[in-house]
Amino acid sequence: MSNYIVNVSIDGFTFRVPVSIVMKDDAYYYIVKEPKCDVQCTDMKGKVIDFMRQRNTSILDAINEVLKDLSNKQLAESIIYYLLRDLRGGYGPITVPLFDPNIEEVELNNWSYPITVVHRELPGIRLVTNIRFNSEVEAKDFIMSISRRGLPRSVSLLKPYLETILPEGHRFTGTIGEITIGPTFSIRKFPPQPLTLEELILKGTLKPSAAAYLWLIAELKGFIMISGPMSSGKTTLLSAIASKLPTYSKIVTIEDTPEIRLPHPHWIRMFTREGEDEKSRISMFDLVKLAVRYRPDYIIVGEVRGEEVHALFQASALGHGMLTTFHASTPEELLLRLTNPPLNVNIGNLQLLSSVVFMSIRNGKRIVNSIVEPVINNGTLEFINVLTNTGDIDIERSIKLKMLSKAYGIDIIKELTKMESILKGGNNDYEIEEITSSKE
């Protein structure tokens, strides 16, 4: 069991709300301890709302006027909390998990059951909360209110589902019924600051030598694909690697929804657009072709799953550094998905992949399971695993490192040693020495 405080800040007010993580009967529970709101609290809330509507004044002015003579500070705080939570910058009953930086996902699967959440320290496990909607109408009204806050905003009986981005950058997907049994939603939250490679090492996601290997491959404009099941940490690792790219480089990112965040000044973000017809739709394939015309050093695609994969391989062949994610858990599954419909990648083109990182969730931890390099041997594609049983890189097994050493004329072991030292907390003044050639 663990206890901590979530700071809920709305309109200049900050409320400290206790949260507990409890395990009972082989299930985890996320217990929110919001301020109590008794009959008097509910009554005073109604008076503030009535005053606000009658006088056409702001909620803060109404609070100051109606509660000015209230001596019970605890009661006043409860009233203000629920007014701001429900009417201002909060998100009603799910406000606390949305303000909790430890929560990754907030879900409603059935309005008559409690909300469930996914906690960063317990990946892949759904925690049952003590938060629930009182009725189907309340849950539906909540989703309709979300539709007025996000972009895009369309949801109706004609289109009873909503895919939108909340003002905080979280991804919201929901239905108001019709195509589901009652209202449902899933909110994918993104951390205020993306995790760094150093932080992922401390979390045990990968070893320093593996992080140094991926950093070097990426910086030398290799093509890295990060693969694994949903919620295994693919985008987190991708962002961490990308954040290590040189600050002077030009980077184009292409996504369906904004998940990748980089500290680079020369960064162009592109997003796909859904449309009612082909003319108004902008696909990842369109954007990858457009990105090449910007002459970037690196192109990063949030997730590849369609025809854009062919443009990615072409861009890699032209010398652009590439980073992307993919849904496959093993090299065999990766090969099957890439070389068969609808992707139909020529097996020879897979040699352009420098490395494929496979991620998984094991014992409640997101980890790098293996790192393979695709190579053609006697006309057959093979995947060479360069990760040892201890999670370290076996430099001698890496074909791609040997190719980079020859192409760029650098001492690979020396460069990896420097990078690994930085990742362990050594000197941060790093620059690859004597790179005079480039991929053509």
N, C-alpha and C positions, 0 to 999 in steps of 0.2 A: 504494500500500500504506500502511495506517495501523496503528499499534499503540497500545493503551491498556490500562489496568488496570481490572478489574471487582472491586469489593469484595463478597465474599460473607460476610454476617454471620448466624451461626446460634448461638443459645444463648450469646451473649456472646463468641464467637470470631469474629474477622474474618480472612478469607483473601484475599490479593491475587492474583487469577488473571489472567495476561496473555492478551490477545486480539489477534488480527491479522486485518485485512481484506486479502485478496489477490485480485488479478485475474489470471487465467490462461486463455488460449485463449477470450477473450471471455466468460468466466464469472467471477462473484464467489464468493469462499470466505470463510467465517467460521471461523477456526481458534482453538480453545480449548486453552490450554496448562495443563491441570490438573496438580497434583503427580503424580509417578510413583508407582505402587504395584506394587512387585515381589513376588516370592514371599514374602519375609519380611514385607512390609507386609500382604499378604493373610492370612498365617498369624496375625499379631498381631491383625488385625481379628476373625478368627474366635474368638480367645481372649477378647477383650473381650465379644463377643456371648454366648459360652458362659458367662462369669462372670456377666454380667447376668441371664441366664435361670436359672442355677443358684441364685444368691443372691437372686433377685427384687429386684434393686437398679436404680437409675437408670443410664442410660448414662454420665452424667458421673462417678458414683461408680465405675463399672466401669473407665472410662478412667483415673481417678486411681490405682486399685489395680493394674491390670495393667501400666500403663506407668510406674509410679513409679521403676523402676530402669533405664529405657531412657535411655541417654546420647546416642544419635543424635537430635538435635533435628529434623533434616530428616525422618527416618523417622517420628518421633512426630507431626509436623505432618501428614504424609501420611495416617497412620492415623486421626487425629482428623478430618481433613477428610472422608474418605470415610465414616466412621461417621456424622458429623452430616449429611452430604449425603444419605445413603441412608436414615437412620433417624430423623432429627429434622426440622428446619424446611426442609431442602432438598428438591429435586425430582429426586433421582437424577441421571441423565445430563444432564438439561436444566436443571440448577440454574443454571449460569453465564448462559445467555441469559435466564433468567427474572429474575436479579438485575441484568442489564445494562440500565441505563436507556435505552440507545440502541436496544434491540430492541423492535419493535412487535408482531411475530407470530412464534410458534414452531409449526412444523407437522410432522406425520408423515403422509405419504401412502402409504407402503408400508414395513413394518417392515424389509425387506431392503435399503432404501436409507437414506442419511444423513438426519438431521433437516435441514430448511431453515428459514431465518429471514428476516424483513424488517427492515432497518435504517432508522432514522429519516433518516439522511443519504442513503439510496438508496431512496426510496419507489417501490413498484411493482416492485422487483427482488427476486427470491428468491436468497438466498445459500446455497450448499451448505456444511454444517458437517462437521467431523470427528467428530460425535456420532452414534452409531447404537445400536440395540438388538441384542443378540446372538441373539435368537430371537423368534419370534412369541409364545411364552408369556410372555417377559419384557415385551414391549410390552403384551400384554393385561393382565398383572398390574399394570403401571404405571397403566393407565387405571382399573382396579378400585380401586387405591389412591387415585387422584384422587377417585373417587366417594365415598370416605369422608371426604374433606377439604372438599369443596364443599357448597354448598346450592343446589338440592336434591341428594339423594344417590342416587337410584334408577337402577340400571343392572343388567340381568339378561338371560338368554337370551330372556325374554318381551319385554323392552324393551332391545334391544342398543345403544342410543345414550344419550348423556348430554349434557345442556346444563346447565351449572352455573356458579356464581361462586366463584372461589377466595378464600381468606381475604384475599389482597392486593388483591382487587377485579378480578382478571383474568377474562375470559370464556373458559370452556373448553367446547369442543364435541368429542365423540369417539364412536367406535364400537368395539365389541369383536369385530367381524366380523358374520356372518349377513347384514347388509345391505350390507357392503363386503367386498372381498377382503382379509381380515385386519384387524387393528386400525388405526385412524386417529385423528388428533386435530388440532385447530387451537386455539391459545391466542392470543386477542387481548389484548394488554397495554395498560394505560393508564398514562400518566406520573404520577409522584407529585404533581406540580403541573401543572395545565393551563396551556397557553401563553397569554400575554396578547396583546392586539392589538399592543402595542409589539414583542413578540418575533416575531410573524408578519410585521410590517413589516420587521424586521431580516433575517428569513429570505427576504424577497422574495416572500412570498405575496400581498401587496397593497400598494398605495401608501398613504401617510398620508391623502391626500384621500379615498380610497375607504373607509378605515377610519373616518374622521370621519363620512362620509355614513351608513354603516351604524349607527354609534353613535347619531347623531342620530335616524335613522328609528326605531330600536329604543326609544330613550328617550321619544320622543313617541308611543309605543304604536302604531307601525305593525305591519304583518304582513310579516315577512321569511321567505322560503323559501330555503334553501341547497341547491342541487341539483348532482348530479354522479355519476360512477361510484364504485364501492366504493373505499375507501382513498384518496380524493382530498382528505381533510381537512375534510369537511363538519362533523362533530361538534366538531372542534377549533376551527373558526372560530365555530360557534354558541356554544360555551362562552366563547370570548374576548369576543364581543359581549355575551353575557349578564352577564359579570363586570363590565361597565361600567354596568349599570343602577343606578339610585340605591339606596343601602344601606337607605333607609327603605321601599322598595317591597316589596310582598308578591308572591312568585313561587311558582308551582306548576310542577314539572317532572314529565313523564309519560314513562316509558321501559319497554322490555322488560327491559333489563339496565342496571345503574347505570353510566353513562358520564359524565354531566354532573356537574361539581362547581362549586359557586359559593361565594363568600365572604360571602353575605348571611345576616343573622340571621333574616329573616322568610321562610324558604324551606321549602316543603313538598315532599317527594319522594313520588311515587306510582309504583307498578310494576304491570304487568299480571300476571295469574296464569293459567297453563295449567290446564286441568281435564279430568277424564274425561268430563264432560258439560257442557251449556250452563249448568246451574245453578251449577256450581262455577267456571266460567271467568269471569275478569274481563278485559274487553277495553279497548283504548285508547279506544274510543267511550264505554264506561261511565265511564272515568276523566275524560275531557274534560268530560262532562256533570256529573260530581261536582265537578270543579275549579271550574267556574263558580259553584257554590254557596258556595265559600270566598271569593268576591269578591276575587280576586287582581288585582293591577295587570297582571301578565304571566303568560301560560301558555306553557310551552315543551314541545314534544313531540319526543322524540328522533328519531323517523322516522315520517312519515305514509305509510301504504300501504293503508288500508282505509276503512271507512265513517266512521271518526273525522274524516276530512277535512271532512265536512259540519258537524260540531260545531265544528270549528276556524273555519270561515268564519262561522258564527253567532256564536261568541264574539268574533271580530274586529269584527263589525257592532255588538255590544253595547258596544264600547269597550275590550276587553282587548288589551294588547299581545301579539303572537304571534311566536314563533320556532319553526321546525321545519326538518327536512331531508327531501329527496326524492331518488329515483333517476331522474334524466333528465339527459342531457348537452347538450341544445339546447332552445331555446324551443319548437320544433316538436314535439319528443319530449315535452316537458312538457305542452303543450296536448293532444296525442293521449292521453296517459296519464290526465290529469285529467278529460277530458270524455267518455271512453268507459268501458264496463264494465271493472272492477267499481266504479270510483269515481263516474262519472256526475255530475261537478260541472257545474252550470249555468254556461254560458260567461259570463253576466252577473256571477256571483259572483266571477269572477277579478279584477274591478276592485278587490276588497277587498285583494288582494295589493299591498302597497306596493312591494316589490322582490323580484326573484328573482336570487340570486347563483349563477352557474355556475362550478364549480371543475373543474380537471383536473390531470393530472400531465404536465409537459412538461420534457424534458431532466433528469429525475430530481428535479424540484422540484414541489411542490404550489403551484398558483397560482390566483388568481381570474381566470377567463377573460373573463367579462363580467358586467355587472349590468344587468338590464332591468326596466322598469316596464310592467306590463300596463295598457293603456287601451283604451276602446271609442271607435272613430272611425267615424262614419257606420254604426253597427250592426255593425262588424267589430272583432274584438279584435286589437290591435297590441301588439308588444313594442318599447318604445323603449329602445335601448341607451344608457345614460348614462355608459358607460366609454369613454374615448378610447383611441387606439392606444398611448398611453404608459402606460395603466393608471390615469390620473387621472379624477376625476369632472368631467363637463361640466355644471355647475350650470344653465346656460341650457336644456339639453335636459330637465331633470328636471321632470316634471309634478307628482310627489308632493311635492317640496320646495316648490313654489309653493302647493300645497294646504295643506301644514303651516304655511307662513308666514302664510297667510290665517286658518287655523283657530285658531292660537295667538297671532297678533299679535306675532311675533318677527322679528328680522332674521336670516334664514337664513345669509347670508354671514358675518355677525359670529359666529354660533354655531359654524359649521363652522370658521372661522379659529381660534377658541379651542380647539376640540377637536383640530384638527390640530397646534396648538402644544403641547398636552399630550402628544400621541402622539409628538411629536418630542423630548420631554424638557423641555418648558416648565413653566409653572405648573400644579400639580395641584389647586388650589382652584377647582373648576369647578362652576357651577350655572347652569342655564338661567334667564335673567332674564324676569320679568314674564309667566309663563305663568298666565293667569287663566281660560282656557277649557279644556274637555276634550271628547273625542269622545263624542257621545251616540248 
